[in-house]
Amino acid sequence: GYILMEVRMKREEILEVAKPILYNTEMVKAILEGGKTCTRRVLKPQPQGYIDFNNEFPAPAYIDTFAANGEHRRILARYQPCDYLYVRETWRVGAWDVHRQLMAFDYKDGTCGEMVYIRDRDMFLRLVDQAREDARKAGCEYNGVDFVWEKGKSPCRWKPSIHMPKEAARIFLQVTNVKAKRLQGMNADDAEKEGIYFVGASPSIYMHEFIKLWNSTINKKDMEKYGWDANPWVWIYEFEEVKVDNRLTCKFDTTNVLRECCTFDRLSADNPDDGIGCHSICEQYYDTDDSCMACPINEAFELAQNGITESLALEL
């Protein structure tokens, strides 16, 4: 494997570079419990002829195939060492805050996520409209402003992992190693690393459960090519879970009074004498009619005006 520095990245930073990977609810639970540390994915197209595998970092992980007719093909692994991944899982909208463009998501394992900022406003409003329609159909209480329900009892429809936007992700992984092997070249210890675990079970039980799990992920029409009995070539991705910092940090450049917030698309250089220095952020995050001058972003801006460099993290 590769030695990775443990760095707590900001949520918005990791979302910029992370690639999606799909898991069902049982495997999500295994990851969260620390039992799943690798995954096998079918190598496509399947290599033919003589095979040469490379995973010498920093070169990419790949397979070179050399057919009998001299044809050469290089197959790159979809995920490379040090890549960041975000887990796609079954999800639904759990709550939202229209004024601050925040949304919380529920997950099929029973977890209710925390509020996160949704950068894409069109997508945010589309999800809110769909959620309100679900709440209306479910006959949820309307308090005169919006629909309300108890945490964890969202009336919103469950959506498959393939349709989960990255903004809804709560689990992030980093690839630590990449290998290529035949599927059947594994044992019970490998099955345990795949998230299969039974107290006191024999190795044969581990393998039986993994085989059943593997075949359940293969389309019936592809079973002869990619099922367990076909013994296909697979990529083996080892990974570690990455903890992310969900705080929103605003930085102030005291030289030209340019305020840059890594969570927002906007950059503002309003005249500080206007008394509306943080409006470009407040109109996203706070009620600009009466909260601008009282909000914590503006407080930090005033410090910056006075020559004090300040970074302010908003816990949401």
Solvent accessible surface area in square Angstrom, and as a share of the most:
residue,aa,sasa,rsa
1,G,87,0.84
2,Y,47,0.18
3,I,176,0.90
4,L,39,0.19
5,M,162,0.72
6,E,181,0.81
7,V,81,0.47
8,R,149,0.54
9,M,34,0.15
10,K,35,0.15
11,R,23,0.08
12,E,22,0.10
13,E,85,0.38
14,I,0,0.00
15,L,20,0.10
16,E,120,0.54
17,V,89,0.51
18,A,13,0.10
19,K,72,0.31
20,P,33,0.20
21,I,1,0.01
22,L,63,0.31
23,Y,14,0.05
24,N,72,0.37
25,T,34,0.20
26,E,106,0.48
27,M,19,0.08
28,V,1,0.00
29,K,75,0.32
30,A,11,0.08
31,I,6,0.03
32,L,72,0.36
33,E,143,0.64
34,G,53,0.51
35,G,37,0.36
36,K,7,0.03
37,T,60,0.35
38,C,6,0.03
39,T,6,0.03
40,R,17,0.06
41,R,73,0.27
42,V,27,0.16
43,L,0,0.00
44,K,124,0.53
45,P,62,0.39
46,Q,42,0.19
47,P,10,0.06
48,Q,123,0.55
49,G,56,0.53
50,Y,146,0.55
51,I,40,0.21
52,D,67,0.35
53,F,68,0.28
54,N,28,0.14
55,N,39,0.20
56,E,121,0.54
57,F,101,0.42
58,P,117,0.74
59,A,43,0.34
60,P,65,0.41
61,A,0,0.00
62,Y,32,0.12
63,I,0,0.00
64,D,9,0.05
65,T,9,0.05
66,F,78,0.32
67,A,31,0.24
68,A,117,0.91
69,N,122,0.63
70,G,60,0.58
71,E,96,0.43
72,H,92,0.41
73,R,119,0.43
74,R,127,0.46
75,I,12,0.06
76,L,102,0.51
77,A,6,0.04
78,R,158,0.58
79,Y,4,0.02
80,Q,33,0.15
81,P,10,0.07
82,C,42,0.25
83,D,29,0.15
84,Y,46,0.17
85,L,1,0.00
86,Y,11,0.04
87,V,0,0.00
88,R,52,0.19
89,E,5,0.02
90,T,33,0.19
91,W,4,0.01
92,R,30,0.11
93,V,5,0.03
94,G,9,0.09
95,A,37,0.29
96,W,32,0.11
97,D,30,0.16
98,V,46,0.27
99,H,139,0.62
100,R,80,0.29
101,Q,2,0.01
102,L,1,0.01
103,M,0,0.00
104,A,10,0.08
105,F,3,0.01
106,D,8,0.04
107,Y,7,0.03
108,K,103,0.44
109,D,38,0.20
110,G,65,0.62
111,T,52,0.30
112,C,39,0.24
113,G,17,0.17
114,E,91,0.41
115,M,54,0.24
116,V,13,0.07
117,Y,26,0.10
118,I,0,0.00
119,R,79,0.29
120,D,67,0.35
121,R,104,0.38
122,D,106,0.55
123,M,22,0.10
124,F,0,0.00
125,L,66,0.33
126,R,126,0.46
127,L,10,0.05
128,V,2,0.01
129,D,87,0.45
130,Q,62,0.27
131,A,2,0.02
132,R,70,0.26
133,E,62,0.28
134,D,16,0.08
135,A,0,0.00
136,R,135,0.49
137,K,151,0.64
138,A,62,0.48
139,G,65,0.63
140,C,31,0.19
141,E,116,0.52
142,Y,122,0.46
143,N,86,0.44
144,G,57,0.55
145,V,119,0.69
146,D,22,0.11
147,F,28,0.12
148,V,56,0.32
149,W,60,0.21
150,E,114,0.51
151,K,165,0.70
152,G,34,0.32
153,K,134,0.57
154,S,8,0.05
155,P,33,0.21
156,C,6,0.04
157,R,116,0.42
158,W,90,0.31
159,K,33,0.14
160,P,69,0.43
161,S,19,0.12
162,I,92,0.47
163,H,123,0.55
164,M,1,0.00
165,P,23,0.14
166,K,78,0.33
167,E,23,0.10
168,A,1,0.01
169,A,2,0.01
170,R,57,0.21
171,I,1,0.01
172,F,2,0.01
173,L,0,0.00
174,Q,22,0.10
175,V,0,0.00
176,T,16,0.09
177,N,13,0.07
178,V,0,0.00
179,K,66,0.28
180,A,12,0.09
181,K,90,0.38
182,R,108,0.40
183,L,0,0.00
184,Q,74,0.33
185,G,49,0.47
186,M,19,0.08
187,N,84,0.43
188,A,18,0.14
189,D,94,0.48
190,D,32,0.17
191,A,0,0.00
192,E,70,0.31
193,K,107,0.45
194,E,6,0.03
195,G,15,0.15
196,I,15,0.08
197,Y,138,0.52
198,F,87,0.36
199,V,132,0.76
200,G,82,0.79
201,A,30,0.23
202,S,51,0.33
203,P,90,0.56
204,S,76,0.49
205,I,78,0.40
206,Y,20,0.08
207,M,36,0.16
208,H,108,0.48
209,E,38,0.17
210,F,4,0.02
211,I,47,0.24
212,K,115,0.49
213,L,36,0.18
214,W,17,0.06
215,N,48,0.25
216,S,86,0.55
217,T,88,0.51
218,I,24,0.12
219,N,85,0.44
220,K,184,0.78
221,K,161,0.68
222,D,26,0.13
223,M,63,0.28
224,E,165,0.74
225,K,116,0.49
226,Y,25,0.10
227,G,2,0.02
228,W,31,0.11
229,D,131,0.68
230,A,38,0.29
231,N,39,0.20
232,P,3,0.02
233,W,45,0.16
234,V,0,0.00
235,W,10,0.03
236,I,8,0.04
237,Y,3,0.01
238,E,49,0.22
239,F,9,0.04
240,E,101,0.45
241,E,63,0.28
242,V,20,0.12
243,K,119,0.50
244,V,21,0.12
245,D,18,0.09
246,N,48,0.25
247,R,96,0.35
248,L,10,0.05
249,T,14,0.08
250,C,3,0.02
251,K,122,0.52
252,F,12,0.05
253,D,60,0.31
254,T,54,0.31
255,T,125,0.73
256,N,87,0.44
257,V,38,0.22
258,L,51,0.26
259,R,3,0.01
260,E,96,0.43
261,C,3,0.02
262,C,51,0.30
263,T,5,0.03
264,F,12,0.05
265,D,103,0.53
266,R,110,0.40
267,L,116,0.58
268,S,9,0.06
269,A,71,0.55
270,D,46,0.24
271,N,81,0.41
272,P,40,0.25
273,D,127,0.66
274,D,80,0.42
275,G,34,0.32
276,I,74,0.37
277,G,2,0.02
278,C,0,0.00
279,H,49,0.22
280,S,19,0.12
281,I,6,0.03
282,C,0,0.00
283,E,86,0.38
284,Q,28,0.13
285,Y,0,0.00
286,Y,48,0.18
287,D,70,0.36
288,T,39,0.22
289,D,132,0.69
290,D,110,0.57
291,S,31,0.20
292,C,6,0.04
293,M,109,0.49
294,A,88,0.68
295,C,4,0.03
296,P,46,0.29
297,I,0,0.00
298,N,2,0.01
299,E,108,0.48
300,A,2,0.01
301,F,4,0.02
302,E,75,0.34
303,L,57,0.29
304,A,6,0.05
305,Q,82,0.37
306,N,114,0.59
307,G,58,0.56
308,I,82,0.42
309,T,106,0.62
310,E,58,0.26
311,S,73,0.47
312,L,44,0.22
313,A,37,0.29
314,L,13,0.07
315,E,135,0.61
316,L,65,0.32
